[in-house]
Amino acid sequence: MSKVEKLKTGIEGLDELMNGGVPINHSVFLAGPAGSGKTTYALEFLYRGAKEHGQNGLYVSFEESKEQLVEDLPFNWDFEECLEEGKINVTKYDPYQYEDIIDLIRSSVKENNAKRVVVDSLTALSLYVDDIKDVRKLILDMNETLRSLGCTTMYTGEVRTGKPDQVSRYGVEEFIADGVILLKLTEEGTELSNKVIVRKMRGTDHDKGEHPFKFEEDGLKIYSKEEAFSSSGSSGASTELF
């Protein structure tokens, strides 16, 4: 049996949970409530790829502009340098023109030979599509296109309020993705606690426990050796980083 080639996310502690990283050319669905850090994970995935692994990245946004993303970055990164050098391309698409999204993404990937792609977010995109069948077809076609282009892709999406363990909002996201990473934001006493769990990762063994993570000065840090205590606390309001 051939060894699966993996792509390191570069996020401290995350690759340990996935036994070395995400299998190359696979897709990951990153789900969580508002304020849980989904966009931060996605941006670090691209940033570490560009800075540490020589892999160009594409950030597909349906909400925030490039200027907004750079302005809101909480870390001491040379992100603007990556943008100026073309190592990371941030493209905001008009979700009302969703019929053209796949062709536009294909062109953007080829433009800078992107190996890492982030689509942020499937939830925002689907708000502009009337028929749920069209949502499902769009997600399936997008995933197949990115796979055929040799990209390792991270999609983001929000879980349903009050149903933090129900990952698939449209009945397709967690099934088309090769991996599912769930972020949780729970109340523990008077504080909010961030947790991450790798729910699924095809092609590799992975840790199945919940682990705490924090936003450090230079990026995210997942405490892969520490198990988070289960909590029935709410994933309610917080100051949203992204």
N, C-alpha and C positions, 0 to 999 in steps of 0.2 A: 504494500500500500504506500503510495507516494505521500511525502510530507506536505501538508498544506502550507503554502506561502502566506505570510501574514503581513499586515500593514500596522505599524505601531501608531496609535493615536497621538502619543506623546504627552497625554494627560497623566499626571503623576498618580500612580496607583491603579488606573483603569486597565492598562494592558495586563497587569498582574491578574486581574479578575478574569480576563479572557485568555489566559495561558499564552500571552505573548502578543496579543493584538487581534484585529479584525481580519479574517481571511480576505485576501485581495480580490477586488471586483465584486465584493458582496455589498449589501445594503443594510443599514441599521435604522430602525425607527426609535427615535429618542422622544419619549413621552413624559409629560408631567404637568402639574398645574401651573398657572401663571405665577411667575416669580421664583420658580424652582431652579432656574439657571440653564434652561435649554439652549438659548442662544449663546450663552457663555461657553458651554461645552462645544457647540458647533464651531464657534470662532477659534477656540483653542485647537481644535482638530485641524483646521486649515492652517493656523499660524505655525504650529509645531511641524506640520508637513513641509511648509515652505522654508522655515528657518533651520530645521534639524535633519530633514530627509530629502531635500532638493525636489520636492513634489509640488507643482503648481496646483492652485485651488480655485474653485469657483463658488461664490456665495450667491445663491438665488433667493432674492427677497421679494415678498409680496406685500410688505408693510413698510419697513424702515429703509431709508435711503442710506447710501454709503456714508454721507456726512453724519447722519444720526448715529450709525453704528460706531464710527470712529470716536465721536464726541462722548458716547456713553461707555466706552471701554474702561473697566475698572482696574486694569493692570498696567504695569510698567513695560509695555511691549513696543517694539519697532514696527507696529502694524502699518503705519502710513508708508514706511519705507518699502514694505512688501507690496503695497498697492502701487507705489510709484515705479517700482521695478517690474511690475507685471506678474509677480509671483502669485498674487491673489487678485482675483477680479470680482468685484461686487457689482451685481446687476439687479436693479429693481425692475420687475415686470408688472405690467398692468393686468391685474387678475381678471378684468372685464374682457380681455382679449385672450381668454384661456385656450381658445381653439388653436392659437399659434404658439403656445408656451413650449411645446416639445421641440418644434423646429428652432425656436429662439435659443433654447438650452443647448441643443446640438451644435449650433453655430458658435455659442459662447465657449463650450468645451473645447472645440477645435481651435478656436482663436488663440488660446494660451496653453494648449495641450494639458488641460487640467486632468489630474489623476485623482484628486479629492473634490467631491461636490457636496455642498450643503443646500438643502431645499427647506426654507424657513418661511412659512410653515404650511403644512398640508391643511391645517384647520383654517387658516386665513384664505387660502386658495379656494377651498370648498364653499366658503360663504358666498361666492359669486357664481356658483354653478347651481342651477335650479333643481336638476334631477339627480338623485343620489346614484342612479345607474351611470350617469355621465361622470360623476366624481370617481367612482370605482374604476371606470374605464381609463380615465385620465391618469390616475395613480399607477395603474397597471402598465399603461403604455410608456409613461415616464420612466418607470423602473426598468423596463425592458430596454429602452433606448440607452439609458446610462450604463447598463450592464454591457450592452453591445459596444459601447465606446471605451470600455476598459476602465471605468471609474469605480472607485469605492465611495459609496454615497451615504450621507447621513440626512435623514428626514426628521423634522421636528413636528410635534403636534400636541395639542392639549387634551388631557384626560377630562372626562365629564365631571362637573362639579358634584361632589357628594359620592362619586363612584371612582375613587382613585385607583382601584385595581382593574377597572374596565378600560383596557388600553385602546381597543379599537373603536373609534367613534363612528366610522362609516363601514365597518364590517369587512375591511380589506387590508388596512395598514399593516397590522401585525402579522398577517398571513403572507403578504407579498414580500415583506422584508426578511432577510436572512437572520437578522438579529433584532432583539428588542431590549432597550435599556430604559428602565423606569426610574424617574426622579421623584422623590417624595419630599413634601414640606409639611412637617407635623409640629403641633404644639406640645411642648414638654414643660409643664409648669408655666412660667412666664416667658419662656423663650421659644423661638422657632428653631427646629432642627432639620438639617438637610441630609437626605439619605439617597443612596443609589443601589439599584439591584439589576444585575444582568438577567433578564427573564428568559432570553433565548439567544443562542448564537450557533447557527449551523456550521458544521465543519470543524468545530473545536470544542474541547472540554472548557467549562467555565464555572466560576464560583457562583453559587446560587443563593448566597446570603445577602442580607442588607448591610450596607456599610456607610458610615458617616462620611461626609466630605465638607470641606471649607473653602472659602474664597481667600487665598493667600495673596501676598503682594505681587507675586510673579505668575499667578495662575491658580488653577484648581488643584486641590490636594485631596485625594481619596484615601482614607485610612483602610487599606486593603487587609490589614491584619486584625482590624477591630470589627466586631459584629455590632450592629446597631440593635438596640432593644426595640421590639415591636411596640407600636403605639397606636391607639385607636383615635388619636388626636386628629383634629381637622387640618385640612390643607388650605386653610383660609387665608385671609388677607395678609399681605406683607409688602415691604418696600421692594418692588420688582427691579432686579438688576437689569433684566432684559425682558 
